[in-house]
């Protein structure tokens, strides 16, 4: 089995990766959804990495949305306060193609695992678009 180094930048990128930053407050025991930006017409977005920082114990689910329909969860991560830094081992591992039929984007479902304390979450979705 080949060794995958998650600290190296994936190769084969078509150009500079785009990023999307957002902040949300998640109620105690609650959930929030973050959608990345719409994929551009004629393009396919490839998820390159995620940076999720929080002041709470957090469950993060990574999904895709194509034609307004969300996929099943592609990645799940539980993290203590301070968050999660994920880099894709392959730029084609998780992709979203433009359909023109509704939202086409990456989605994060954030669940606050602390039932007594609300918290702030900051997320950056790093992706690349190719024809």
C-alpha positions in Angstrom: 0.0 0.0 0.0 1.4 3.4 -1.0 2.1 5.9 1.8 0.1 9.1 1.6 1.6 12.3 3.1 -1.2 14.6 4.0 1.2 17.5 4.6 2.2 17.8 1.0 0.2 20.0 -1.5 -1.7 17.8 -4.0 -0.2 17.9 -7.5 -2.0 18.4 -10.8 -3.7 21.7 -9.8 -4.9 23.7 -12.8 -4.1 27.1 -11.2 -4.3 28.9 -7.9 -6.8 27.3 -5.5 -9.8 29.3 -4.5 -10.9 29.7 -0.9 -14.0 30.6 0.9 -14.1 31.8 4.5 -17.1 32.0 6.7 -18.0 32.3 10.4 -21.0 30.8 12.1 -22.2 30.5 15.7 -23.5 27.1 16.6 -26.0 26.8 19.4 -25.4 24.4 22.3 -26.1 20.9 20.9 -27.1 22.6 17.6 -26.1 22.3 14.0 -25.1 24.7 11.3 -24.6 24.3 7.5 -22.0 26.1 5.5 -22.2 26.0 1.7 -19.3 27.0 -0.4 -19.8 29.2 -3.5 -21.5 27.9 -6.7 -19.3 26.1 -9.1 -18.8 28.2 -12.3 -20.5 27.2 -15.5 -18.6 24.5 -17.5 -16.3 23.8 -14.6 -15.7 21.0 -12.0 -14.6 22.0 -8.5 -12.0 19.7 -6.8 -11.8 19.9 -3.0 -8.1 20.5 -2.1 -8.4 21.1 1.7 -10.4 22.4 4.7 -9.5 24.4 7.7 -12.1 24.4 10.4 -11.5 26.2 13.7 -13.8 26.2 16.6 -14.2 27.2 20.3 -16.2 24.0 20.9 -16.1 20.2 20.6 -17.3 19.8 17.0 -18.4 17.2 14.5 -17.8 18.2 10.9 -19.4 16.4 8.0 -18.2 17.1 4.4 -20.7 16.6 1.6 -21.2 17.7 -1.9 -24.3 19.3 -3.4 -25.1 18.9 -7.1 -28.3 20.2 -8.7 -29.4 21.3 -5.2 -29.2 17.7 -3.9 -26.8 16.9 -1.1 -24.7 13.7 -1.2 -24.2 11.3 1.6 -21.4 12.3 4.0 -18.0 11.9 2.4 -15.8 12.7 5.4 -16.7 12.9 9.1 -14.4 14.3 11.7 -14.8 14.9 15.5 -12.5 17.5 17.0 -11.9 19.1 20.3 -11.6 22.8 20.6 -9.3 24.4 18.0 -10.5 22.5 14.9 -9.2 20.5 12.0 -6.8 21.0 9.1 -7.4 18.5 6.2 -5.6 18.2 2.9 -6.9 15.9 0.2 -4.5 13.1 -0.7 -5.7 13.4 -4.4 -7.3 16.5 -6.0 -9.9 14.3 -7.7 -11.0 12.5 -4.5 -14.1 14.8 -3.9 -15.5 16.8 -6.8 -18.6 18.8 -7.7 -19.5 19.5 -11.4 -21.6 22.5 -12.5 -25.1 21.3 -13.5 -27.0 24.6 -13.9 -30.0 22.9 -12.1 -29.5 24.4 -8.6 -26.7 24.7 -6.1 -23.5 22.9 -7.1 -21.0 23.3 -4.2 -19.2 21.8 -1.2 -21.1 21.6 2.0 -20.1 21.4 5.7 -22.5 20.2 8.3 -21.2 21.4 11.8 -22.6 19.9 14.9 -21.9 21.3 18.4 -21.2 18.3 20.6 -21.4 20.4 23.7 -25.0 20.6 24.9 -24.3 23.4 27.4 -22.2 25.9 25.5 -22.7 27.7 22.1 -19.5 28.3 20.1 -18.0 30.0 17.1 -16.8 28.1 14.1 -14.6 29.5 11.3 -14.2 27.5 8.0 -12.1 27.8 4.9 -13.0 25.6 1.9 -10.0 25.4 -0.4 -10.7 24.1 -3.9 -9.6 24.3 -7.6 -11.8 24.5 -10.7 -11.0 22.8 -13.9 -12.9 22.6 -17.3 
